[in-house]
Amino acid sequence: MSERQHWFEPVADHLGSAYLRYAFTYGTRQEVDHLVSALRLEPGQRVLDVGCGPGRHALELARRGVTVHGIDISERFVALARQAATGLPATFERLDARLLVEATALRGRFDAVICLCQGAFGLQVGEGEDDAVIAGIASSLRPGGRLALSAFNAYFAVKYHEGATFDADRGISHERTTIRSETGEQREVDLWTGCYTPRELRLLMARHGLGVKTITAVEPGRYGDAPPDTEHPELLVLAIVDAVTAQC
């Protein structure tokens, strides 16, 4: 797959640091608290943040002594993350998550991968693109490595997502909304989000050698252990490489 511009790049360019003003980013610390426990992360371990945005999860993990490498398709977001990472064990690079499987320098290097808030997975609208993201994630994990990935809940999208249209054939939600830049400049943009059921997520993970440990119903800033339902906007997948032989 050759690299091409993603529809989200101009959105990220316009948002810049204003991305961090949105309410869904305010729960970063609680989310990382949950992830550290769920993924059994310890200082010195290596984590790959796929679709890291301006680095809010990566930087919070780095403050706790975890060594983090973040990738994002937006050069603007990567620059913001690098600027904020001074003195922390965190590095960032622009990389299209659809091409992660081709990044041989990252292959098998990580104890865990996080892919959250539709940072890469779920923002793909082309056939097979989310599958390519998962293939790249699986290739970057060491044997026994763990994954935490969030996906938009298809049940919630159908039941509650007013102001958006849902393509039942493709499982994609589309909305037209207004975003503001750092200086307050408004722009109307299209947003597309791939939506999933728990069964679809299990099948997708299994296709790439990732055994699902749990799938829970979550929302930003409120990660926990609730079972999947129709009332939470996101599903959080915890999976492990070689789950048949590895000890969870």
BAFI-3210 file (N, C-alpha, C; in Angstrom, 3 decimals, decimal comma, padded with zeros to 6 digits):
// residues 248
n [1|2|3|4|5|6|7|8|9|10|11|12|13|14|15|16|17|18|19|20|21|22|23|24|25|26|27|28|29|30|31|32|33|34|35|36|37|38|39|40|41|42|43|44|45|46|47|48|49|50|51|52|53|54|55|56|57|58|59|60|61|62|63|64|65|66|67|68|69|70|71|72|73|74|75|76|77|78|79|80|81|82|83|84|85|86|87|88|89|90|91|92|93|94|95|96|97|98|99|100|101|102|103|104|105|106|107|108|109|110|111|112|113|114|115|116|117|118|119|120|121|122|123|124|125|126|127|128|129|130|131|132|133|134|135|136|137|138|139|140|141|142|143|144|145|146|147|148|149|150|151|152|153|154|155|156|157|158|159|160|161|162|163|164|165|166|167|168|169|170|171|172|173|174|175|176|177|178|179|180|181|182|183|184|185|186|187|188|189|190|191|192|193|194|195|196|197|198|199|200|201|202|203|204|205|206|207|208|209|210|211|212|213|214|215|216|217|218|219|220|221|222|223|224|225|226|227|228|229|230|231|232|233|234|235|236|237|238|239|240|241|242|243|244|245|246|247|248]
n.u [000,852|000,756|001,744|-000,623|-002,432|-004,362|-007,791|-007,990|-005,766|-005,807|-007,751|-006,495|-004,362|-005,681|-006,815|-004,591|-003,043|-005,459|-006,951|-006,595|-008,300|-010,784|-013,413|-013,304|-010,655|-009,930|-009,840|-007,439|-005,547|-006,997|-007,617|-005,056|-004,246|-005,925|-005,013|-002,326|-002,626|-004,222|-002,643|-000,412|001,868|005,193|007,821|010,327|009,515|008,567|006,398|004,235|002,486|-000,114|-001,398|-001,108|-001,775|-001,451|-000,001|-001,037|-001,639|000,754|002,657|001,778|002,188|004,976|005,742|005,477|007,572|007,587|008,835|008,114|007,033|005,564|003,358|001,917|-000,234|-000,402|001,675|001,636|000,498|002,475|004,658|003,778|003,664|006,368|007,469|006,380|007,597|010,055|012,729|011,504|011,022|010,145|009,460|008,646|007,170|006,221|004,085|002,189|-000,355|-001,503|000,591|002,212|002,964|005,014|007,114|009,988|011,880|010,475|009,473|008,429|009,342|008,056|006,602|003,982|001,144|-000,760|-003,800|-005,867|-008,979|-009,905|-007,632|-006,120|-006,947|-010,221|-010,513|-010,199|-011,467|-011,359|-011,599|-010,346|-008,469|-008,507|-007,919|-005,295|-004,064|-004,285|-002,744|-000,220|000,079|000,129|002,511|004,399|004,537|006,177|006,502|003,902|003,273|001,076|-002,075|-004,005|-006,883|-009,198|-012,504|-015,175|-018,445|-020,698|-023,333|-024,082|-023,798|-025,861|-028,064|-027,942|-026,469|-027,154|-027,491|-025,678|-025,052|-025,501|-023,899|-025,067|-024,212|-021,432|-020,646|-019,966|-019,936|-020,964|-020,471|-021,117|-019,429|-018,403|-015,197|-012,686|-009,773|-006,522|-006,560|-009,191|-010,471|-013,062|-014,061|-015,868|-016,179|-015,957|-016,415|-015,507|-016,182|-015,292|-017,312|-017,833|-018,829|-018,559|-018,122|-017,130|-014,715|-013,337|-013,013|-011,443|-009,096|-008,254|-007,589|-005,089|-003,461|-003,918|-005,143|-008,159|-008,515|-010,278|-013,258|-014,543|-017,082|-016,739|-016,134|-014,749|-012,376|-013,486|-012,634|-013,037|-014,345|-016,816|-019,230|-019,743|-022,237|-025,194|-025,023|-022,672|-020,246|-017,856|-015,800|-013,411|-010,698|-008,726|-005,982|-003,771|-000,658|-000,190|-002,041|-002,856|-000,701|000,635|000,835|-001,767]
n.v [-001,197|002,049|005,215|007,776|010,862|011,148|011,560|012,747|014,344|017,170|018,005|017,643|019,400|021,847|021,871|021,625|022,409|022,943|020,712|019,519|020,883|019,840|018,139|015,356|014,737|015,177|013,161|011,784|010,943|009,162|007,189|006,245|005,320|003,076|001,582|001,058|-000,722|-002,762|-003,628|-004,331|-002,687|-001,553|000,594|001,289|-000,578|-001,036|000,787|001,156|003,742|003,938|006,061|008,447|011,114|014,404|013,330|012,730|010,361|008,931|010,684|010,827|008,197|008,135|009,899|008,245|006,599|004,737|003,703|005,198|005,132|007,088|007,124|008,900|010,017|012,682|015,337|017,724|017,109|015,341|017,057|018,707|016,806|016,048|018,456|018,648|016,574|016,925|015,902|013,546|009,944|009,534|009,276|010,415|009,965|010,728|008,555|006,544|004,601|002,591|001,579|000,433|-002,236|-002,481|-001,214|-002,055|-001,463|-001,219|-003,657|-006,259|-005,070|-004,160|-004,191|-003,637|-002,309|000,596|001,875|004,254|006,072|006,243|006,880|005,882|003,270|002,770|005,252|004,726|004,363|002,977|-000,160|-002,866|-001,368|-000,896|-003,491|-003,633|-001,899|-003,357|-005,579|-004,393|-003,545|-006,032|-007,045|-005,444|-006,126|-007,959|-011,568|-012,615|-010,031|-007,235|-005,686|-002,724|-001,434|000,880|001,090|002,428|001,906|-000,013|-000,599|001,503|003,627|003,186|003,386|005,883|007,969|010,825|013,293|012,248|010,064|006,597|004,094|001,128|-001,020|-000,772|-000,207|002,350|005,514|008,786|012,246|015,751|018,480|021,333|022,615|024,197|026,195|026,812|029,550|030,124|030,078|028,933|025,901|023,911|020,452|017,053|014,021|010,681|007,544|004,282|001,648|-000,939|-004,254|-006,358|-009,038|-008,765|-007,486|-009,460|-011,432|-010,052|-009,534|-012,185|-013,001|-011,987|-013,198|-012,348|-012,848|-012,227|-010,917|-009,430|-007,556|-004,467|-002,072|001,342|004,889|008,109|008,996|007,338|004,572|001,115|-001,960|-002,766|-004,861|-005,299|-003,177|-001,350|001,234|002,639|004,636|003,563|000,639|-001,201|-003,077|-005,620|-007,462|-010,216|-011,375|-014,558|-015,923|-018,458|-019,866|-018,108|-016,730|-015,002]
n.w [000,000|-001,033|000,320|000,944|001,175|004,100|005,019|007,504|007,960|007,066|008,877|011,371|010,998|011,015|013,589|015,427|018,507|019,663|019,685|022,169|023,770|023,661|025,346|025,521|025,808|028,396|030,264|030,358|032,333|033,993|032,124|031,477|033,986|034,175|031,968|032,594|034,701|033,480|031,339|032,662|032,930|033,436|034,689|032,289|030,425|026,956|024,928|022,160|020,721|018,712|016,344|017,829|018,081|019,477|021,528|024,111|025,665|025,388|026,513|029,161|029,968|029,687|031,691|033,809|033,659|031,617|028,491|025,523|022,150|019,761|016,979|014,257|011,642|011,204|010,732|012,065|014,584|015,491|015,735|017,838|019,901|020,120|020,987|023,529|024,821|025,990|027,968|028,710|028,433|025,632|022,207|018,890|015,651|012,284|010,773|008,718|009,873|008,410|007,041|008,853|009,141|007,355|008,534|009,351|011,284|013,611|014,183|016,255|018,630|020,921|024,190|024,646|022,915|022,364|021,083|020,730|021,192|018,570|017,154|015,051|014,154|013,100|011,980|009,406|006,165|003,848|002,111|003,900|005,281|008,107|008,838|007,905|009,703|012,104|011,427|011,294|013,951|015,277|014,227|015,426|018,062|020,645|021,266|023,370|023,923|024,683|023,813|023,853|022,640|021,405|020,060|018,129|019,250|017,566|018,238|019,918|018,119|016,291|017,950|019,319|018,042|017,174|014,636|012,956|010,176|009,554|007,887|007,245|005,748|005,447|008,011|008,950|010,441|009,673|009,985|009,805|010,961|012,962|013,570|015,621|015,317|016,882|017,125|017,114|014,684|012,656|011,024|008,792|008,678|007,439|009,183|009,545|010,989|011,705|012,878|015,289|016,327|019,275|018,462|015,824|016,372|017,830|015,846|013,983|015,469|015,963|013,422|013,097|014,934|017,531|020,608|022,200|025,366|027,048|026,319|026,900|027,862|027,414|027,988|027,156|029,616|031,465|031,774|032,327|033,641|032,656|031,024|027,432|025,963|024,895|025,630|025,971|024,267|023,266|022,752|024,529|023,760|025,068|024,301|023,502|022,213|020,767|022,460|023,166|024,150|025,809|029,104|030,588]
ca.u [000,000|001,560|001,230|-001,404|-002,987|-005,545|-008,772|-007,869|-004,604|-006,172|-008,495|-005,485|-003,612|-006,495|-006,995|-003,363|-003,147|-006,852|-007,449|-006,542|-009,348|-012,032|-013,679|-012,963|-009,235|-009,664|-009,728|-006,226|-004,900|-007,787|-007,450|-003,724|-004,304|-006,544|-004,167|-001,137|-003,041|-004,721|-001,541|000,682|003,023|006,175|008,866|011,336|008,924|008,422|005,022|004,000|001,194|-000,495|-002,358|-000,853|-002,206|-000,423|000,797|-001,525|-001,449|002,183|003,370|001,390|002,920|006,396|005,912|005,492|008,791|007,458|009,459|007,030|007,230|004,263|003,280|000,675|-000,166|-000,383|002,957|001,334|000,361|003,782|005,480|003,294|004,071|007,817|007,721|005,974|008,284|011,391|013,095|010,734|011,412|009,129|009,847|007,494|007,463|005,088|003,995|000,838|-000,597|-001,824|001,867|003,021|003,508|006,229|008,128|010,794|012,623|009,592|008,916|008,713|010,138|007,271|005,910|002,558|000,698|-002,047|-004,393|-007,017|-009,763|-009,958|-006,462|-005,736|-007,997|-011,546|-010,547|-009,967|-012,737|-011,136|-011,720|-009,149|-007,496|-008,427|-007,221|-003,868|-003,595|-004,125|-001,585|000,978|000,154|000,567|003,917|005,276|004,556|006,977|005,666|003,326|002,969|-000,339|-002,683|-005,231|-007,405|-010,594|-013,253|-016,505|-019,430|-021,727|-024,660|-024,314|-023,943|-027,193|-029,095|-027,866|-025,613|-027,949|-026,675|-024,778|-025,673|-024,813|-023,914|-025,191|-023,480|-019,997|-020,377|-019,271|-020,725|-020,494|-021,103|-020,588|-019,343|-017,537|-014,068|-012,009|-008,315|-005,943|-006,913|-010,639|-011,011|-013,979|-014,075|-016,809|-015,458|-016,587|-015,752|-015,957|-015,721|-015,667|-017,977|-017,652|-019,437|-017,538|-017,811|-016,257|-013,385|-012,686|-012,625|-010,349|-007,889|-007,841|-006,993|-003,693|-002,771|-004,154|-006,234|-008,832|-008,648|-011,561|-013,806|-015,372|-017,776|-016,073|-016,267|-013,549|-012,200|-014,152|-012,260|-013,312|-014,536|-018,208|-019,382|-020,272|-023,663|-025,596|-025,084|-021,358|-019,850|-016,664|-015,414|-011,975|-010,213|-007,427|-005,617|-002,399|-000,062|-000,025|-002,797|-003,042|000,436|001,133|000,079|-002,375]
ca.v [000,000|003,263|006,259|008,836|011,708|010,653|012,638|013,382|015,231|018,590|018,254|017,797|020,634|022,975|021,822|021,857|022,185|023,094|019,342|019,204|021,626|019,088|017,495|013,932|014,556|015,545|011,988|011,033|010,318|007,993|006,165|005,658|004,517|001,786|000,850|000,569|-001,915|-003,805|-004,124|-004,658|-001,916|-001,196|001,492|000,661|-001,327|-000,271|000,860|001,858|004,428|004,020|007,153|009,091|012,507|015,251|012,577|012,825|009,101|008,605|011,538|010,425|006,958|008,467|010,497|007,138|005,816|003,825|004,209|005,228|005,653|007,400|007,374|009,520|010,452|014,145|015,948|018,770|016,469|014,799|018,194|019,100|015,771|016,164|019,666|018,405|015,398|017,262|015,294|012,324|008,819|009,432|009,731|010,462|010,092|010,657|007,257|006,116|003,322|001,589|001,067|000,029|-003,578|-002,345|-000,513|-003,147|-001,013|-001,314|-005,004|-007,105|-004,323|-003,537|-004,999|-003,340|-001,295|001,220|002,515|004,742|007,247|006,235|007,608|005,318|002,287|003,390|006,415|004,232|004,157|002,115|-001,594|-003,541|-000,475|-001,224|-004,764|-003,338|-001,317|-004,444|-006,374|-003,659|-003,620|-007,387|-007,235|-004,635|-006,690|-009,151|-012,678|-012,346|-008,618|-006,933|-004,590|-002,056|-000,731|001,287|001,155|002,991|000,857|000,041|-000,595|002,876|004,492|002,985|003,770|007,222|008,970|011,805|014,241|011,495|009,002|005,321|003,205|-000,205|-001,982|-000,650|000,005|003,633|006,672|010,025|013,467|017,043|019,266|022,514|022,571|025,483|026,169|027,411|030,972|030,257|030,036|027,816|025,220|022,792|019,281|015,735|013,033|009,299|006,643|002,879|001,167|-002,378|-005,057|-007,185|-010,224|-008,347|-007,204|-010,741|-012,073|-009,276|-009,798|-013,575|-013,112|-011,546|-013,862|-011,633|-013,437|-011,231|-011,217|-008,846|-006,384|-003,764|-000,866|002,496|006,211|008,874|009,334|006,341|003,216|000,197|-003,375|-003,054|-005,681|-004,568|-002,867|-000,367|002,534|003,281|004,933|002,857|-000,675|-001,298|-004,444|-006,035|-008,687|-010,655|-012,183|-015,980|-016,072|-019,865|-020,377|-017,114|-016,593|-013,692]
ca.w [000,000|-001,092|001,195|000,347|002,224|004,802|005,169|008,808|008,034|007,109|010,120|012,421|010,735|011,448|015,045|016,176|019,947|020,081|019,895|023,600|024,467|023,603|026,637|025,531|026,135|029,788|031,126|030,005|033,487|034,398|031,098|031,627|035,217|033,840|031,030|033,303|035,433|032,585|030,521|033,583|032,486|034,453|034,187|031,447|029,329|025,723|024,435|020,909|020,681|017,297|016,239|019,128|018,124|020,086|022,497|025,488|026,387|025,366|027,466|030,514|030,248|029,841|033,018|034,769|033,439|030,482|027,269|024,544|020,796|019,189|015,543|013,815|010,252|011,183|011,083|013,042|015,888|015,873|016,180|019,169|020,850|020,320|021,770|024,913|025,349|026,481|029,248|028,957|027,566|024,586|020,876|018,002|014,232|011,375|010,109|008,376|010,543|007,387|006,536|010,003|008,936|006,549|009,328|009,891|012,467|014,778|014,242|017,421|019,616|021,980|025,194|024,530|021,964|022,622|019,917|021,493|020,786|017,112|016,701|013,754|013,930|013,147|011,096|008,055|005,479|002,693|002,340|004,377|005,908|009,535|008,893|007,745|010,962|013,076|011,003|011,717|015,415|015,645|013,850|016,281|019,414|020,918|021,720|024,679|024,060|024,889|023,060|024,286|021,473|021,511|018,807|018,332|019,469|016,530|018,864|020,381|016,947|015,730|018,913|019,895|017,411|016,454|013,887|012,093|009,393|009,737|006,726|007,831|004,929|005,693|009,437|009,082|010,831|009,052|010,467|009,379|012,191|012,928|014,489|015,799|015,385|018,091|017,160|017,107|013,328|012,483|009,736|008,731|008,173|007,477|010,027|009,340|012,052|011,595|014,088|015,412|017,389|019,924|017,657|014,726|016,916|018,147|014,590|013,406|016,258|015,758|012,088|013,162|016,038|018,785|021,359|023,017|026,788|027,434|025,641|027,884|027,425|028,034|027,409|027,508|031,018|032,308|031,394|033,414|033,340|032,341|029,814|026,279|025,998|023,893|026,300|025,989|022,889|022,808|023,258|024,770|023,568|025,601|023,597|023,733|021,153|021,115|023,686|023,499|024,922|026,772|030,349|030,717]
c.u [000,883|000,910|000,484|-001,998|-004,247|-006,492|-008,605|-006,734|-004,974|-006,996|-007,511|-004,678|-004,379|-006,626|-005,734|-003,565|-004,566|-007,527|-007,553|-007,539|-010,678|-012,193|-013,253|-011,497|-008,944|-009,448|-008,477|-005,638|-005,665|-007,623|-006,101|-003,625|-004,831|-005,633|-002,924|-001,468|-003,407|-003,606|-000,318|001,977|003,897|007,190|009,928|010,778|008,687|006,982|004,997|002,587|000,853|-001,637|-002,307|-001,398|-001,104|000,239|000,250|-001,359|000,038|002,949|003,024|002,076|004,398|006,671|005,979|006,653|008,707|008,099|008,458|007,515|005,852|004,350|001,922|000,852|-000,062|000,970|002,767|001,213|001,697|004,689|005,065|003,739|005,561|008,147|007,428|006,781|009,662|011,639|012,375|011,203|010,355|009,669|008,626|007,960|006,166|005,139|002,526|000,610|-000,981|-000,567|002,761|003,658|004,806|007,368|009,004|011,555|011,791|009,113|009,379|009,419|009,374|006,592|004,398|002,340|-000,611|-002,505|-005,767|-007,711|-009,811|-008,803|-005,929|-006,789|-009,362|-011,655|-010,292|-011,307|-012,593|-011,222|-010,374|-008,172|-007,393|-007,694|-005,711|-003,288|-003,360|-002,947|-000,292|001,171|000,680|002,045|004,867|005,397|005,506|006,043|005,180|002,980|001,471|-000,774|-003,891|-005,690|-008,857|-011,210|-014,624|-017,531|-020,566|-023,127|-025,032|-024,572|-025,341|-028,261|-029,122|-027,224|-026,422|-027,028|-025,677|-025,589|-024,833|-025,014|-023,906|-024,423|-021,995|-019,651|-019,652|-020,277|-020,112|-021,229|-020,387|-020,591|-018,404|-016,436|-013,408|-010,505|-007,842|-006,334|-008,418|-011,270|-011,863|-013,860|-015,060|-016,122|-016,353|-015,751|-016,364|-015,378|-016,219|-016,201|-017,960|-018,515|-018,328|-017,149|-016,873|-014,841|-012,641|-012,196|-011,436|-009,050|-007,356|-007,147|-005,517|-002,973|-002,882|-005,381|-006,852|-008,987|-009,979|-011,960|-014,772|-015,996|-017,198|-016,532|-015,052|-013,524|-012,850|-013,902|-012,480|-013,591|-015,990|-018,308|-019,937|-021,782|-023,982|-025,480|-023,759|-020,871|-018,676|-016,556|-013,894|-011,564|-008,861|-007,103|-004,148|-001,925|000,095|-000,768|-002,966|-001,927|000,930|000,243|-000,452|-002,213]
c.v [001,242|004,358|007,313|009,663|011,075|011,827|013,391|014,403|016,715|018,957|018,502|019,067|021,849|023,023|022,218|021,557|022,370|021,740|019,034|020,014|020,866|018,229|016,037|013,680|014,749|014,339|011,160|010,288|009,078|006,859|005,468|004,858|003,124|000,946|000,281|-000,709|-003,055|-004,430|-004,523|-003,951|-001,525|-000,228|000,729|-000,179|-000,407|-000,371|001,647|002,442|004,694|005,024|008,010|010,504|013,392|014,630|012,492|011,515|008,739|009,404|011,170|009,120|007,245|009,106|009,430|006,190|004,801|004,479|004,078|005,763|005,861|007,624|008,001|009,991|011,969|014,684|017,041|018,196|015,919|015,919|018,658|018,092|015,855|017,352|019,443|017,303|015,689|016,663|014,007|011,215|008,555|010,004|009,629|010,556|010,070|009,325|006,922|004,734|002,217|000,930|000,555|-001,343|-003,544|-001,677|-001,536|-002,740|-001,141|-002,738|-005,753|-006,392|-003,944|-004,543|-004,804|-002,298|-000,723|001,905|002,984|005,906|007,384|007,037|007,125|004,295|002,976|004,649|006,025|003,931|003,265|000,652|-002,174|-002,660|-000,700|-002,549|-004,556|-002,729|-002,415|-005,333|-005,699|-003,682|-004,972|-007,594|-006,493|-005,184|-007,874|-010,302|-012,445|-010,892|-008,364|-005,701|-004,053|-001,174|-000,360|001,385|001,740|001,862|000,980|000,081|000,818|003,803|004,383|003,555|005,258|008,307|009,920|012,819|013,574|010,477|007,742|004,458|001,768|-001,256|-001,972|-000,488|001,303|004,729|007,918|011,207|014,678|017,938|020,450|022,367|023,946|025,274|026,770|028,877|031,211|030,251|028,775|027,221|024,064|021,623|018,046|014,810|011,660|008,416|005,230|002,379|-000,365|-002,971|-005,864|-008,411|-009,871|-008,090|-008,486|-011,431|-011,360|-009,534|-011,211|-013,753|-012,750|-012,092|-013,151|-012,237|-012,414|-011,733|-010,701|-007,796|-005,734|-002,519|000,326|003,790|007,015|009,268|008,370|004,945|002,305|-001,195|-003,739|-003,905|-004,851|-004,359|-001,875|001,059|003,275|003,497|004,107|001,470|-000,687|-002,761|-004,601|-007,390|-008,982|-011,504|-013,616|-016,319|-017,531|-020,360|-019,403|-017,055|-015,168|-013,206]
c.w [000,000|-000,254|000,390|001,477|002,786|005,033|006,498|008,874|008,003|008,337|011,263|012,240|011,228|012,968|015,795|017,652|020,468|020,266|021,388|024,420|024,483|024,847|026,664|025,848|027,620|030,700|030,906|031,197|033,947|033,397|031,241|032,925|034,911|032,942|031,703|034,063|034,488|031,748|031,349|033,171|033,666|033,855|033,406|030,323|028,140|025,220|023,132|020,952|019,219|017,152|017,485|019,226|018,691|021,302|023,900|026,269|026,475|026,412|028,908|030,903|030,488|031,192|034,104|034,528|032,329|029,259|026,130|023,210|020,194|017,700|015,220|012,382|010,134|011,633|012,124|014,436|016,378|016,385|017,568|020,224|021,150|021,217|023,251|025,586|025,931|027,858|029,577|028,027|026,501|023,291|019,967|016,556|013,431|010,644|009,913|008,975|009,567|006,831|007,659|009,805|008,123|007,314|010,046|011,147|013,736|015,031|015,493|018,556|020,880|022,902|025,120|023,449|022,481|021,338|020,370|020,813|019,266|016,519|015,370|013,355|014,071|012,319|009,648|007,384|004,250|003,063|002,764|005,123|007,419|009,736|008,779|009,012|011,994|012,708|011,441|013,212|015,847|015,344|014,778|017,702|019,515|021,282|023,152|024,916|024,084|024,107|023,815|023,131|021,709|020,122|019,101|018,294|018,444|017,128|019,323|019,198|016,361|016,660|019,237|019,043|016,537|015,762|012,977|011,298|009,529|008,504|007,242|007,039|005,267|007,169|009,714|009,421|010,206|009,650|009,892|010,599|012,005|013,969|014,529|015,881|016,698|018,242|017,099|015,726|013,144|011,087|009,816|008,047|008,216|008,356|009,757|010,443|011,783|012,924|014,103|016,511|018,053|019,094|016,507|015,211|017,256|016,878|013,950|014,151|015,996|014,419|012,094|014,395|017,360|019,468|022,288|024,449|027,317|026,413|026,615|027,260|028,164|027,377|027,849|028,984|031,983|031,768|032,602|032,886|033,045|031,071|028,659|026,392|024,888|024,398|026,362|024,554|022,368|023,434|023,414|024,717|024,245|025,002|023,829|022,562|021,637|022,386|024,103|024,400|025,982|027,988|030,453|032,144]
res [m|s|e|r|q|h|w|f|e|p|v|a|d|h|l|g|s|a|y|l|r|y|a|f|t|y|g|t|r|q|e|v|d|h|l|v|s|a|l|r|l|e|p|g|q|r|v|l|d|v|g|c|g|p|g|r|h|a|l|e|l|a|r|r|g|v|t|v|h|g|i|d|i|s|e|r|f|v|a|l|a|r|q|a|a|t|g|l|p|a|t|f|e|r|l|d|a|r|l|l|v|e|a|t|a|l|r|g|r|f|d|a|v|i|c|l|c|q|g|a|f|g|l|q|v|g|e|g|e|d|d|a|v|i|a|g|i|a|s|s|l|r|p|g|g|r|l|a|l|s|a|f|n|a|y|f|a|v|k|y|h|e|g|a|t|f|d|a|d|r|g|i|s|h|e|r|t|t|i|r|s|e|t|g|e|q|r|e|v|d|l|w|t|g|c|y|t|p|r|e|l|r|l|l|m|a|r|h|g|l|g|v|k|t|i|t|a|v|e|p|g|r|y|g|d|a|p|p|d|t|e|h|p|e|l|l|v|l|a|i|v|d|a|v|t|a|q|c]
***
